[in-house]
Amino acid sequence: MNRWIYMWVLLCAILWSALLCVFGGALLSGCSYDSGWGAEPEPLRVTFLDVGQGLAVLLEHDGHFALYDTGPDSAGLVDTLAGRGVKALDWVLVSHFHRDHGGGFMEMGAAIESGRLKVGRLLVGLDTAVGFVSDSVFKVARRYKIPVDTLERGDTVYFAEGLRLECLWPVSYGRFGENRASVVLMGSMVGPQAGRESAILLTGDLDTVGENRLMELSRDLSADLLQVGHHGSAGSSGLQFLAQVAPKYAAIGVGKNNRYGHPKDEVVNKLYIVTGDSSAVYRTDLHGSFSFEMWPGVGLVVP
């Protein structure tokens, strides 16, 4: 009798082990998703929109959108956004109050009023230059009750999971106007192990004096993708700054045959030297709108 009991217990043990082999992997694998990254992480898409002689950078992640600068007015930004399926922007950042960076926001009012576009917040810097552009930008924000936040060094802008957008410039204790007042954002994609996998540096129209100040404040300044300052003007993109950032890719928002001659040949040549590859320099006047993607666990890629 004891022999049959022993055989029954042994058989039950074998069957239980088999069940664990079949289902145990599925049961245990659920623990791996606790980090919040999910089985199929969504990339952050960074698109430099072709808005002529100006700058507009569209951020996209998991159905959400945000905009760093809006290009000039009369460049068709609202139609461009609609063509890309953008019906709402979490926030719009105007780096400084020049028309080729904030003009597009001045034209969003009609789309907001008709319900074609929603804007969650307006972000601005500490630009002391006031005039038509700044007045018009704030007028749109007031009329449509768009909250306004002012950024300075040390602030963080939130957008996508795993992405940290840190404001590096301007500093609160300085007074800067126009190009030198440009809001500089460092966007870092943080991986599952909390290490930086890739980074983008958005500089607006920051000039060489601003670049030098920024290097003094951020000794470890580096990025995989650099938005080249002031459309490739000779007054930006100092060689020391470019060497410090050491980008793999460079992006220039610039209009075809513009009257300023941007980007300047000397700037383009410096970018070729720093990136080590002429094909790593992208320009809206040559390539139209172009995109990069930041993938958790992978880094920055060109789709």
C-alpha positions as a printed Julia matrix, in Angstrom:
303×3 Matrix{Float64}:
   0.0    0.0     0.0
   2.81   2.39    0.89
   4.34   1.64   -2.5
   1.21   2.89   -4.33
   1.1    6.05   -2.2
   4.75   6.7    -3.05
   4.08   6.22   -6.76
   1.11   8.62   -6.61
   3.13  11.34   -4.86
   5.96  10.92   -7.42
   3.52  11.24  -10.33
   1.99  14.4    -8.85
   5.46  15.91   -8.45
   6.33  15.18  -12.09
   3.07  16.72  -13.33
   3.56  19.82  -11.17
   7.09  20.3   -12.52
   5.8   20.05  -16.07
   3.17  22.68  -15.39
   5.81  25.02  -14.0
   7.93  24.58  -17.12
   5.01  25.44  -19.35
   3.54  28.36  -17.4
   6.32  29.43  -15.08
   8.14  31.49  -17.72
   5.01  33.52  -18.38
   4.37  34.03  -14.69
   7.9   35.14  -13.93
   8.34  37.29  -17.03
   5.78  39.76  -15.68
   8.36  40.97  -13.18
  10.54  42.31  -15.97
   7.97  45.0   -16.84
   8.05  46.7   -13.46
  10.62  49.22  -14.73
   7.87  50.95  -16.72
   9.63  50.69  -20.08
   7.2   48.08  -21.43
   7.79  45.3   -23.93
   7.84  47.67  -26.93
   9.23  51.1   -25.94
   8.21  54.07  -28.04
  10.98  56.24  -29.5
  11.17  59.99  -29.2
  11.04  61.43  -32.72
  12.8   64.76  -33.28
  11.83  66.44  -36.56
  13.41  69.6   -37.94
  10.61  71.14  -39.97
  11.37  72.94  -43.2
  10.02  76.42  -42.43
  12.38  78.36  -44.66
  14.78  80.76  -42.96
  13.85  79.91  -39.4
  13.72  77.12  -36.85
  10.95  74.76  -35.76
  11.71  71.45  -34.04
   8.81  69.04  -33.49
   9.05  66.48  -30.67
   6.8   63.43  -30.86
   6.32  60.56  -28.44
   3.48  58.08  -28.13
   0.88  60.35  -29.72
   2.01  63.49  -27.9
   3.66  66.5   -29.54
   5.65  69.56  -28.45
   7.4   72.31  -30.37
  10.72  74.07  -29.85
  10.42  77.32  -31.82
   7.81  77.93  -34.49
   9.63  79.34  -37.51
   8.58  82.61  -39.16
   5.02  83.72  -39.83
   3.69  83.04  -43.33
   5.67  79.76  -43.5
   2.55  77.59  -43.23
   3.45  76.01  -39.88
  -0.17  75.31  -38.89
  -0.8   73.47  -42.17
   2.47  71.59  -41.78
   1.43  70.42  -38.31
  -2.04  69.42  -39.55
  -0.46  67.43  -42.37
   1.5   65.48  -39.77
  -1.61  64.74  -37.74
  -0.8   67.19  -34.95
  -4.01  68.35  -33.29
  -2.57  69.26  -29.9
   0.78  70.45  -28.58
   1.64  69.76  -24.95
   3.76  72.9   -25.02
   5.34  75.39  -27.4
   8.69  76.92  -26.51
   9.76  80.2   -28.13
  13.52  80.37  -27.56
  13.71  84.17  -28.04
  11.62  86.9   -29.6
  12.89  86.98  -33.16
  10.34  86.61  -35.9
  12.01  83.57  -37.49
  11.63  81.69  -34.19
   8.36  82.98  -32.76
   6.45  84.17  -35.82
   4.65  80.87  -36.31
   3.08  81.12  -32.86
   1.56  84.46  -33.83
  -0.46  82.63  -36.51
  -1.78  79.81  -34.3
  -4.68  81.88  -32.99
  -7.04  81.12  -35.87
  -6.38  77.37  -35.62
  -6.89  77.46  -31.85
 -10.13  79.39  -32.22
 -11.5   76.97  -34.81
 -10.58  73.96  -32.68
  -8.06  72.61  -35.19
  -5.19  72.99  -32.72
  -4.76  73.0   -28.95
  -1.75  74.38  -27.11
  -1.23  73.28  -23.51
   1.42  75.79  -22.41
   3.71  78.5   -23.75
   7.32  78.43  -22.56
   9.61  81.43  -22.9
  13.0   82.53  -21.61
  14.33  85.73  -20.11
  14.7   87.67  -23.35
  14.81  91.37  -22.45
  14.17  92.44  -26.07
  10.53  93.48  -26.28
   8.61  94.61  -29.32
   6.19  93.43  -31.97
   7.03  89.71  -31.74
   6.92  89.43  -27.96
   3.75  91.52  -27.79
   2.06  89.37  -30.43
   3.12  86.07  -28.83
   1.79  87.06  -25.4
  -1.39  88.47  -26.97
  -2.21  85.06  -28.45
  -1.47  83.38  -25.1
  -3.73  85.81  -23.21
  -6.59  85.65  -25.69
  -6.77  81.85  -25.65
  -5.89  81.49  -21.96
  -2.68  79.56  -22.6
  -0.59  79.35  -19.39
   2.88  80.89  -19.71
   5.99  79.62  -17.92
   9.38  81.36  -17.91
  12.45  79.11  -18.08
  15.93  79.66  -16.67
  18.95  77.47  -16.03
  18.11  74.6   -13.7
  14.49  74.21  -14.78
  13.26  70.93  -16.26
  10.72  70.55  -19.05
   8.75  67.3   -19.05
   7.54  65.55  -22.16
   8.28  61.86  -22.77
   8.85  58.97  -20.4
  12.56  58.42  -19.91
  13.44  61.83  -21.4
  14.85  64.69  -19.34
  14.77  68.14  -20.94
  16.98  70.41  -18.86
  17.23  74.16  -19.37
  20.93  75.13  -19.48
  20.55  78.78  -20.49
  19.8   81.61  -19.76
  20.85  82.16  -16.16
  18.57  84.05  -13.8
  21.23  86.54  -12.69
  22.0   87.84  -16.19
  20.19  90.19  -18.54
  20.32  89.08  -22.14
  18.46  90.18  -25.21
  17.8   88.7   -28.64
  20.11  85.88  -29.83
  22.1   85.59  -26.6
  18.88  85.14  -24.66
  18.0   81.9   -26.51
  16.65  79.14  -24.29
  19.03  76.17  -24.52
  17.61  72.72  -23.82
  19.54  69.5   -23.25
  17.31  66.5   -23.88
  18.72  63.27  -22.45
  17.19  59.83  -22.97
  17.73  57.79  -19.82
  17.94  54.02  -20.2
  16.54  51.27  -17.97
  19.81  51.23  -16.02
  19.52  55.0   -15.36
  22.47  55.81  -17.61
  22.36  58.41  -20.36
  21.95  56.69  -23.72
  21.69  59.69  -26.02
  21.22  63.44  -25.91
  20.15  66.34  -28.1
  21.2   69.97  -27.62
  18.84  72.7   -28.83
  20.54  76.1   -28.87
  18.23  78.45  -30.8
  20.33  81.41  -31.96
  22.92  81.32  -29.17
  26.09  83.18  -30.19
  29.75  82.38  -29.45
  29.8   84.51  -26.28
  26.8   82.57  -24.98
  28.45  79.29  -26.01
  31.57  80.18  -24.0
  29.5   81.05  -20.94
  27.6   77.8   -21.32
  30.82  75.78  -21.43
  31.98  77.47  -18.22
  28.75  76.46  -16.48
  28.43  72.95  -17.97
  31.88  71.39  -17.98
  30.6   68.01  -19.21
  28.59  69.47  -22.09
  28.14  66.88  -24.85
  25.39  65.63  -27.15
  24.81  63.13  -29.93
  22.71  65.62  -31.92
  23.36  69.36  -32.06
  20.96  71.96  -33.4
  23.47  74.35  -34.91
  23.11  77.85  -33.49
  21.78  80.79  -35.51
  21.24  78.83  -38.73
  24.98  78.32  -39.26
  25.96  81.97  -38.81
  29.64  82.85  -38.43
  28.75  84.43  -35.09
  27.92  81.02  -33.58
  29.4   77.51  -33.52
  32.85  78.29  -32.18
  35.31  75.47  -32.76
  35.96  74.99  -29.04
  32.22  74.72  -28.42
  31.74  72.21  -31.24
  34.71  70.16  -30.04
  33.3   70.12  -26.49
  29.82  69.03  -27.59
  31.32  66.53  -30.08
  28.05  65.71  -31.85
  27.58  62.67  -34.04
  25.0   64.6   -36.05
  24.38  68.29  -36.68
  21.08  69.85  -37.81
  20.69  73.3   -39.38
  17.33  75.03  -39.86
  17.91  77.35  -42.81
  16.12  78.64  -45.9
  17.17  78.11  -49.51
  19.16  80.97  -51.03
  18.62  83.12  -47.94
  19.97  86.66  -48.04
  22.29  86.07  -45.06
  24.33  83.37  -46.77
  23.58  80.86  -44.02
  25.07  78.45  -43.28
  28.52  79.94  -43.66
  31.15  77.75  -45.31
  33.51  78.03  -42.35
  30.81  76.73  -40.02
  29.95  73.83  -42.31
  33.63  72.92  -42.59
  33.99  72.93  -38.8
  30.97  70.65  -38.53
  32.51  68.24  -41.05
  35.69  68.14  -38.95
  33.9   67.62  -35.63
  31.4   64.99  -36.84
  34.0   63.32  -39.05
  31.42  62.77  -41.79
  29.91  65.27  -44.22
  26.76  63.12  -44.46
  26.18  63.69  -40.71
  25.31  67.37  -41.3
  21.63  67.84  -42.16
  20.13  71.05  -43.54
  16.52  71.93  -44.22
  17.51  73.9   -47.32
  18.99  70.73  -48.82
  17.06  67.9   -47.18
  13.67  69.48  -46.42
  12.17  68.27  -43.15
  14.18  65.48  -41.55
  13.93  63.37  -38.4
  15.98  61.55  -35.8
  14.77  58.98  -33.26
  15.89  58.34  -29.71
  15.19  54.74  -28.64
  15.38  53.48  -25.05
  18.07  50.83  -24.94
  19.44  51.81  -28.37
  20.18  55.54  -28.51
  20.0   58.02  -31.37
  19.29  56.69  -34.85
  18.42  58.13  -38.26
  15.17  56.44  -39.4
